[in-house]
Amino acid sequence: MKLQTWKTTNFNLATYVFAKGLEYAGNEGDKIRTFLFIDSPDREVFTNQYNSRRNCEVDFWELTTAQKILKNEIHN
């Protein structure tokens, strides 16, 4: 069974959903980076939280770590 992936080009959204626990599956593209995640029912909840700017609670260190990992993925 192939896992469904979800994609976004929004770095901040990618950082948020990664920090919230969505499983990172890689990235693609050169000029415009697309981040891929293993899709889950939580993804819709996380994206709604991010887009509505409500209940966007996330541990600071989780967010910082997610940001560092994704930035490293962009530059390598």
VENURKA-V210013 format. One record per residue. N is the residue number from 1. OMEGA is omega in radians with two decimals (* if undefined). BURIAL is 1 if it has 16 or more other C-alpha atoms within 10 Angstrom, else 0. D_CENTER is the distance of its C-alpha to the mean C-alpha in whole Angstrom. Layout:
n: [N/N]
omega: [OMEGA/OMEGA]
burial: [BURIAL/BURIAL]
d_center: [D_CENTER/D_CENTER]
This chain:
n: [1/2/3/4/5/6/7/8/9/10/11/12/13/14/15/16/17/18/19/20/21/22/23/24/25/26/27/28/29/30/31/32/33/34/35/36/37/38/39/40/41/42/43/44/45/46/47/48/49/50/51/52/53/54/55/56/57/58/59/60/61/62/63/64/65/66/67/68/69/70/71/72/73/74/75/76]
omega: [3.13/3.12/3.08/3.08/3.07/-3.06/3.01/3.03/-3.12/-3.09/-3.10/3.08/3.10/3.11/-3.11/-3.09/3.08/3.13/3.12/3.05/3.08/-3.07/-3.14/-3.08/3.11/3.13/3.13/3.12/3.13/-3.11/3.07/-3.09/3.08/3.14/-3.12/3.12/3.00/-3.07/3.10/3.09/3.13/-3.09/3.14/3.10/-3.11/-3.13/3.07/3.09/-3.11/-3.08/-3.14/-3.11/3.11/3.10/-3.13/-3.13/3.10/3.11/-3.11/-3.09/3.05/3.14/3.13/3.13/3.11/3.13/3.14/-3.13/-3.12/3.07/3.10/3.12/3.14/-3.01/3.12/*]
burial: [0/0/0/0/0/1/1/0/0/0/0/0/1/1/1/1/1/1/1/1/0/1/0/1/0/0/1/0/0/0/0/0/0/1/1/1/1/0/1/0/0/0/1/0/0/1/1/0/1/1/0/0/0/0/0/0/0/0/0/0/0/1/1/0/0/1/1/0/0/1/0/0/0/1/0/0]
d_center: [23/20/16/15/11/9/9/8/9/8/7/8/6/3/5/6/4/4/7/8/9/7/8/7/10/10/11/14/16/18/18/15/12/10/7/8/7/10/10/12/14/12/9/12/13/9/9/13/13/11/13/16/16/17/17/14/15/13/15/15/15/12/10/12/12/8/9/12/11/8/12/14/12/13/17/18]
